[in-house]
Structures are given as structure tokens and as C-alpha cells.
Amino acid sequence: MRNYCFGTNMKMYKTRRDTEIFIKTLLDQLKGFHSDSLELFIIPSFPALETAGRLLKDSPVLLGAQNMHWADEGQFSGEVSARMLKELGVSMVMLGHSERRHIFGETDADLNKKLLAAVRSSICPLLCVGETKEEKDAGVSDELLRMQLKQGLFQFPKEGLHLLRIAYEPVWAIGVSGVPAPADYVAKRHDAMRACLTELFGTEGGAIPLLFGGSVNPSNAPGYLTAPNVDGLFVGRSAWDAENYYKLATSLFPL
Ligand code: PEP
């Protein structure tokens, strides 16, 4: 059976208390849920991680962080390391979200160091890639995706590939001003990313989960999942309510 991933990034919205309510409601819905083919995850804010880690322990939902520094420790005020995250029960880290790239200036070279640090610590890196509207209009989306993948994954160890997840999130399609991307457009970009990953890693590149994100909602989600190289969804606003998260996740995937 094919494997899928489904998860949400809560950005800088939910407080620790909001996250606690979300998780308790979600776990209530998920009572008795078990699937070997669907990986669920949530990515709350840093201050909510400890509470989330406690609540999600032994649950079917993985806990992710929204960022991480590449160093094990050091003079990096305001940053967090893999070891600090692992202590809280974090097993995944989102790297290169468009807000990190475009608001905070993270480069592919920075992300490469973070990806390698995550995999060294056995944390699943969820690398986000995606073109801006200007890059799409100039017809260089696939070139841009190839660059982000090749630079971000430079020297990525083959033995860590089972940990890697990638989310394609066109910058123009995400968030409150996002315009949903046509499903056939997304399918082509995922095919291009798969070709690049196969070029980089051979057949193992064919098994790296490729998630799609950007204004996904219950009506457009099934269309995205018909593409052969879309292995899951990475959802923002439409999954911030626990019942909607549960409904979207479980209605979309064959369990
Ligand atoms: C995002 O910002 O990464 C995202 C997918 O958000 P939304 O689903 O709200 O567009």
C-alpha cells in the first residue's frame, strides 16, 4: 500500500494553551486510530513544544519544530539545537519554510547545514521548497526547485534518506493572500522534483515523500492527491481546528 503524510504548521498563531486544546481534541478523535500507511504530524510554536511532547508521547502523531540551528550548541542567542528539541519529544523539524527564506533571509546554504544537523541527530527534516510568483511567471519554477533541492540536499547521506520529507509550497499559493495552485500545475512540479531526487539519489530518491502545501482545503485536496508524485499534504489554515485536521487527514487517505 502507498504511504502518505499529513500535517500542519501552526506558525506563530497558537499559544501553549491553544496547542494543548488542539492536541487533546485531536487525540480524542484519533482514539483507536492506527495506520501503517499514514504518517500524521503537527508543528506547533516553540513555547508549546514541551506540553505537546508530553501529550503526544505514545500517540500516532509526530511532533515537529518550526526551525532549528545547525550547531550542537554555542553562542547563538535565540536559537535552538537538535538536542534541545529531542529532549522535548520532537522527531521532525521543518526547514526552509517560505517565511523563513523570504522574511528571515535563510539561504539554501544555511538550510543545507540545518538538514545535515537534523539527520545527524536522527530528526526527520521536512525541507520546504517553492517558487515565487515572479519565478513562476518567468517560467523558471522547475529550475528554482532543482536549485533548492540540489543545494539544500548537498552531501545529504544516503543512509539518512528514510528520514527526509519534502514539501512543495509555491510561495504565491500559501497563507492568507495565497491563490490555490491548479492540480495539474502541482503534478508537473512534483514530477520535476521526483526526477531531480532520482538524479541525486538513484532509486532511493523515488521513495522520498513529497508533500504539497498551499491553500489546501477539503474541496481542492482530493485533486492534488491524484498526482502520482504527491505523497501527502502539508496544510496551514484548514487544519488549525483539530476536528478539521482529523476530517481532512482521515477522509483523504486510504487507511
Ligand atoms: C503554509 O503557510 O505553509 C501553508 C501551507 O499555509 P496555508 O495552508 O494556510 O496556505
Residues whose N, C-alpha, C, O or C-beta is under 5 A from the ligand:
A	BS01	PEP	A173 I174 G175 G178 G213 G214 S215 V216 F234 V235 G236 R237
